Amino acid sequence: MAAVVLRPGWRLDGSALYRHLEQLLPPYARPRFLRLQERLAMTETFKQQKVRLAQEGFDPARVPDPLFLLDEATRAYVPLGPALLQGVLDGSFRI
């Protein structure tokens, strides 16, 4: 998972981001999940709070931020809703 902060007034274009990452990263290095945040949470020593983000996982019921999933079939990052989450959990949607 990658935490992403967009510039004010910008929105995520899942297809364009997929194409961009496809040029920069090999398939195994592309984040499967994206988490859009208003700002990155930092510790008192200005380090990212990665442990807290990892503990929260990718359950939309637990995570207040918008979540997106890498969909290789559509070659885009798509919003992670309850139906797609169920597909990931039961293995019908392969990540």
C-alpha positions in Angstrom: 0.0 0.0 0.0 1.1 3.5 -0.7 -0.3 6.6 1.1 -0.8 9.5 -1.3 -1.4 13.2 -0.8 -2.9 15.0 -3.7 -2.3 18.7 -4.4 -5.2 20.9 -3.5 -7.9 20.8 -6.2 -6.5 17.7 -7.9 -8.2 14.3 -8.1 -6.9 10.8 -8.7 -6.9 9.6 -12.3 -6.6 5.8 -11.8 -5.8 5.1 -15.4 -3.1 7.8 -15.7 -1.5 6.8 -12.5 -1.4 3.2 -13.7 0.3 4.2 -17.0 2.8 6.4 -15.1 3.7 3.6 -12.6 3.9 1.1 -15.4 6.7 3.1 -17.0 8.6 3.6 -13.7 8.2 0.4 -11.7 8.2 -3.3 -12.5 4.9 -5.2 -11.8 6.0 -6.6 -8.4 6.9 -3.1 -7.1 3.6 -1.3 -8.0 1.4 -0.7 -4.9 -1.7 -2.9 -4.9 -3.5 -0.5 -2.6 -3.6 3.3 -2.5 -4.8 5.4 0.4 -5.6 9.0 -0.3 -4.9 11.3 2.7 -5.3 15.0 3.4 -1.7 15.0 4.8 0.8 12.4 5.9 0.8 11.5 9.5 4.2 12.2 11.1 5.8 11.3 14.4 7.4 13.9 16.7 10.7 13.3 14.9 9.2 13.8 11.4 9.0 10.2 10.3 5.9 8.8 8.6 3.6 6.7 10.8 3.9 3.6 8.7 3.2 1.2 11.5 -0.2 2.8 12.3 -1.1 2.7 8.6 -0.1 -1.0 8.3 -2.2 -1.9 11.4 -5.3 -0.2 9.9 -4.9 -2.3 6.8 -7.2 -1.9 3.8 -10.7 -2.4 5.3 -12.9 0.6 4.2 -14.9 0.2 7.4 -11.8 0.9 9.5 -10.0 3.4 7.3 -11.5 6.9 7.1 -9.5 7.7 3.9 -10.5 6.8 0.3 -8.9 3.5 -0.7 -8.1 2.4 -4.2 -7.1 -1.0 -5.6 -4.8 -1.9 -8.6 -7.0 -3.6 -11.2 -4.8 -5.2 -13.8 -7.8 -6.1 -16.0 -8.8 -2.4 -16.5 -5.2 -1.1 -16.1 -6.3 1.4 -13.5 -6.6 2.1 -9.8 -10.3 1.7 -8.9 -12.2 2.7 -5.7 -12.2 -0.1 -3.1 -15.8 -0.6 -2.1 -17.4 -3.4 -0.1 -18.0 -5.7 -3.1 -14.5 -5.4 -4.3 -13.1 -5.9 -0.8 -15.2 -9.1 -0.5 -13.7 -10.3 -3.8 -10.2 -9.7 -2.5 -11.0 -11.5 0.8 -12.6 -14.6 -0.8 -10.0 -14.8 -3.6 -12.3 -14.1 -6.6 -10.5 -10.9 -7.3 -6.8 -11.7 -7.6 -4.2 -9.1 -6.4 
